[in-house]
Amino acid sequence: MDEPDDSLVARLLESYERCGGIEHVKGASLPSKMAVAALTQDLLYLIFPGFISEHQASSSDLPRETAQQLSSLKKRLQREVAKSLAMYPVPDKNAADIAHAFLATLPDLRCLVQTDVEAAFQGDPAASGREEVVLAYPGIEAVAVCRMAHVLYEMGVAFLPRMMTEWAHSRTGIDIHPGATIGTHFFIDHGTGVVIGGTAKIGDRVRLYQGVGLVARSLAKNVERDEQGHALGGKRHPTIGDDVTIYANATIVGGDTTIGERSIIGGNVWLTRSVPPDSVVSIDLQQVSIHPKKRLPGDWVI
């Protein structure tokens, strides 16, 4: 029998009191997930004009459309930043100043993203052109969003940077914390399952393949945190030097682990110590058995 609506309402209200920590009905308003997702999508329009919207942007219309986008983004971004600041203020900064300063970084940030597109095109023989890279490569979208989120993160804005990168994570399968520092010409090939922690430092011209993890050692249950909830204790994730390639499903662990320039990390490697420049790291004694395929009567065919 269906439960009466008033009874279900009462039970839900009671659960809000009983099961704390997953409701927010008192205090300052939180940033809206839907609003931040829409902001991130529209920011990508400014990073990749002509690639995101359904209609083709003409050169004559681009100034007007760009001005309209910026005006809308500034108002909406300011509103969401204000919600963040209401809970976690940034000294000597207000929402209007932060929104203006963030948007002012977009021209230079576009040039940085262009190096990522170039690295993908030059590094992947399967790419038919730069247009395909922008339209179809999940790593380009994930890194572009992370680069924007990193700017807000460095400004001290709470909530929004992680919301932006998790929006990209849900679309691409690539999990990059906005605190990570990433150099130029960064290429994530394929990308599914890549995880990059918040204190990771990545040099120029680095290439990662699917499943790579730049992660921290497991921490104690009671983690010390600052006023914004960030874990204390310094650098927890690896440093990757310039011109390093890390193949699929390799995991590099720890804030004191450094991969030297021009090194190659083989697939499935688990690495917890530093590697000097110009090294090749692989798994030894891995045996692969190859034998003729014999099908017995009644065997399944896969």
Secondary structure, 3 states (H helix, E strand, C coil): CCCCHHHHHHHHHHHHHHCCCCCCCCCCCCCCHHHHHHHHHHHHHHHCCCCCCCCCCCCCCHHHHHHHHHHHHHHHHHHHHHHHHHHCCCCCCCHHHHHHHHHHCHHHHHHHHHHHHHHHHHHCCCCCCHHHHHHHCHHHHHHHHHHHHHHHHHCCCCCHHHHHHHHHHHHHCCEECCCCEECCCCEECCCCCCEECCCCEECCCCEECCCCEEECCCCCCCCCECCCCCECCCCCCCEECCCCEECCCCEEECCCCEECCCCEECCCCEECCCECCCCEECCCCCCCCCCCCCCCCCCCCC
